[in-house]
Amino acid sequence: MAHYHKAGTIPHKRHTQFRKPDGSLYSEQLFSTEGFSNDYSLLYHTYAPTLIVKCDDPIDVSPKVAEERMLKHRSLEGFRVKPEADFLESRKAVLVNNDCHIVLAAPQQSMTDYFYKNADSDEMIFVHEGSGVLKTCYGELKFGYGDYLVIPRGCIYQVHFDTTENRLFIVESHTPIRYPKRYLSKYGQLMEHSPYCERDIRTPENLQTIDEKGDFIIQTKKQGMLYGIHYGTHPFDVIGWDGCCYPYAFSIHDFEPITGRVHQPPPVHQTFETDAFVVCSFVPRLFDYHPLAIPAPYNHSNIDSDELLYYVDGDFMSRKHVTRGMITLHPAGIPHGPHPGLAEKSIGAKETKELAVMVDTFRPLKLTQTALEIENEGYVMSWAE
């Protein structure tokens, strides 16, 4: 859920006549990811957003699962995923279940020949390397290192990069990605104890109404298939919109850490939630200040969730041999904690500069063939070193 926003020109009342200068009607569209039962936006198009002129044969892009059941700690070298020119071809699912897909991507080129729509999932794109502009019918979102781009399912977009050097960590969620409920007032405002507030949320800017007819391809993903659907008018033909359902950006650098006298549990790092998983941000922060505090995390059991950690930058006091872009997976059913000797070593440390994104899923994750190709063999035995 994002807060109410509006841009461009809209009529005084919803669902009423709204006419162009030539007297014809603008085309109103209700956009919502949960039918008519939750947040929505109303968009006013120059043309009807339904003008399909051609459909290509679908392409199977479903992840290739290699291991469905496993109970051992895993580690993946994310930066071993090779760069590819095309945005969609660069996206490689490494861990999946029926609720979400964890995807790594290293695209080199901007999207110029087509648009993309994920009809199955909200998307959370974390920008590890690179910068550019996310273009949508709502306007533009500039992005750079450390940004989360949250895109509701069904939103048509293009990504334009500034350079060829880009690394993205993407979570595709089959249920809506929202602010954690405990951060919100009963009327939806982010409260004082939240680690971020509405001022930190960046909404689309620079709305441009593109009045063009032609052949515009929207590559649309639905149930593991990619459909090339051709429209007769440009999808970014919106003259104005308002509502609470739209893409937005939030920087991990604007997440304010919650600390305490003793080590705080992972929920203090929570950034987003869904019905099926949570997302947490680990950011630079002061360590615990009790005189006998142990800054390293205590051993803990994963009984109800798989814990995935994507390492971004900095030093990590609980892990050895961490690299940028590494993913560790600690599955539900066995405990884990700091590598041997690191709890003792952490005593007396005053702060950490670590930066990481954590995804805790409530149902087990499965490894894809791509995951096996970039796996660090023997990680499960690293506690015996």
HELIX and SHEET records of a PDB file:
HELIX    1   1 GLY A   78  ARG A   80  5                                   3    
HELIX    2   2 PHE A   87  SER A   90  1                                   4    
HELIX    3   3 LYS A  181  TYR A  183  5                                   3    
HELIX    4   4 GLU A  198  ASP A  200  5                                   3    
HELIX    5   5 ILE A  252  ASP A  254  5                                   3    
HELIX    6   6 PRO A  266  HIS A  269  5                                   4    
HELIX    7   7 LEU A  342  SER A  346  1                                   5    
HELIX    8   8 GLN A  369  GLU A  373  1                                   5    
HELIX    9   9 TYR A  379  ALA A  384  5                                   6    
SHEET    1   A 4 HIS A   5  GLY A   8  0                                        
SHEET    2   A 4 VAL A 238  GLY A 243 -1                                        
SHEET    3   A 4 SER A  41  HIS A  45 -1                                        
SHEET    4   A 4 SER A  27  PHE A  31 -1                                        
SHEET    1   B 3 ILE A  52  CYS A  55  0                                        
SHEET    2   B 3 MET A 225  THR A 233 -1                                        
SHEET    3   B 3 ILE A  59  ASP A  60 -1                                        
SHEET    1   C 4 ILE A  52  CYS A  55  0                                        
SHEET    2   C 4 MET A 225  THR A 233 -1                                        
SHEET    3   C 4 LYS A 213  LYS A 222 -1                                        
SHEET    4   C 4 PHE A 115  ASN A 118  1                                        
SHEET    1   D 8 VAL A  65  GLU A  67  0                                        
SHEET    2   D 8 LYS A 366  THR A 368 -1                                        
SHEET    3   D 8 LYS A  92  VAL A  96 -1                                        
SHEET    4   D 8 CYS A 100  ALA A 105 -1                                        
SHEET    5   D 8 ARG A 167  SER A 173 -1                                        
SHEET    6   D 8 ASP A 122  GLU A 129 -1                                        
SHEET    7   D 8 ASP A 147  ILE A 151 -1                                        
SHEET    8   D 8 TYR A 248  SER A 251 -1                                        
SHEET    1   E 6 ARG A  74  GLU A  77  0                                        
SHEET    2   E 6 MET A 326  HIS A 330 -1                                        
SHEET    3   E 6 ASP A 306  ASP A 313 -1                                        
SHEET    4   E 6 LEU A 355  THR A 361 -1                                        
SHEET    5   E 6 PHE A 277  PHE A 282 -1                                        
SHEET    6   E 6 GLN A 270  GLU A 273 -1                                        
SHEET    1   F 3 GLY A 139  PHE A 143  0                                        
SHEET    2   F 3 GLY A 132  THR A 136 -1                                        
SHEET    3   F 3 TYR A 157  PHE A 161 -1                                        
SHEET    1   G 2 ARG A 285  LEU A 286  0                                        
SHEET    2   G 2 GLU A 351  THR A 352 -1                                        
SHEET    1   H 2 HIS A 300  SER A 301  0                                        
SHEET    2   H 2 PRO A 335  HIS A 336 -1                                        
END                                                                             
